[in-house]
Amino acid sequence: MAYNRDLATAIQADFEHCLSINDVPKNGQVSQIESVVVKNFKPNDTGLLTLIECVVQINQSVRVLVELIAAKNGEKVNLYLEDINAIA
């Protein structure tokens, strides 16, 4: 949720929140993709096609879940950032 912020600011704030609750310094961050899981929605009227869950490990101490949704909009397929969360 952007909460009346521009999208880039909202995404940056969510990501920085994930790091701050785990005391990860902003400089010197090392990250790697731990896993990517793709789940397809059953046929539906909303246009939702696929959920992509990416787990990124940062500095070997923080794991962040990034969720993306692919949705059909007319003839186009758009990719949306659904959520960013720190996970255990």
Sequence and secondary structure as in RCSB ss.txt:
>XXXX:A:sequence
MAYNRDLATAIQADFEHCLSINDVPKNGQVSQIESVVVKNFKPNDTGLLTLIECVVQINQSVRVLVELIAAKNGE
KVNLYLEDINAIA
>XXXX:A:secstr
  TTS HHHHHHHHHHHHHHTTT  STT  EEEEEEEEEE  S SS EEEEEEEEEEETTTEEEEEEEEEEEETT
EEEEEEEEEEEE 
